[in-house]
Amino acid sequence: MIKTGIGFDAHRLVKGRRLILGGVPIEHAMGLEGHSDADVLCHALADALLGAVADGDIGMHFPDTDPCWKDANSLDLLAQVVGRLKTRRARVVHVDAILMAEAPKLAPYRQAMRERLAPVLGVPVQGVSIKATTLEGMGALGRREGIAAMAVATVEVADGRLTTDARRQSGEDERLMTDDGGRTADGGRRMTDRPSCARALRRAGGRRLTEEQRTRNQERIFQRIPPCLSRFTTP
Ligand SMILES: [Zn+2]
């Protein structure tokens, strides 16, 4: 099934910050203010991807109160979002984004941004469209007070049920937290799709999992995130 999501982000331009857009450093006297590297393009794309699978927004998953994300590279954040999609059996098909900035001229960086983003999104460069426009001097963006980005993501979700991890993450299926021998209430099809999970359920001995067991399961999910990102996720 094909799904789409929309994302928008804006950050204020300030002196003394590097300007990073789509993971590419841009030559400019000012940079975007924010807790992370304030890469509006990555943030709009991440929200579009989360929107396509109705999985909240980046503010929810990567709060700016979290010191882990201080000055973080937003490509890492984007990679984590792509990882969340994978647990929902979703893959990115195509993204289309538009940067809104009066200055600097962004067209010369467009190809570099596409090439930087494509491997993170897991698509060929042709699957990444980046456009840029000015605001013709209108409003705050036109007065060069900030830069904004808008994005649309198209993702393909494989048929069938969500993976166990995705159901746990979303809290969609509370029954997974109980020991039902991996079977549905009517004794039917196995609910779990991994032996380790079935073992964990058996260990719970017919009771709901304790908080400690839930945490351990959550850690197992984190362990499957690539090592380069683990510093953001390891409790
Ligand atoms: Zn942002």
Residues whose N, C-alpha, C, O or C-beta is under 5 A from the ligand:
A	BS01	ZN	D9 V40 H43
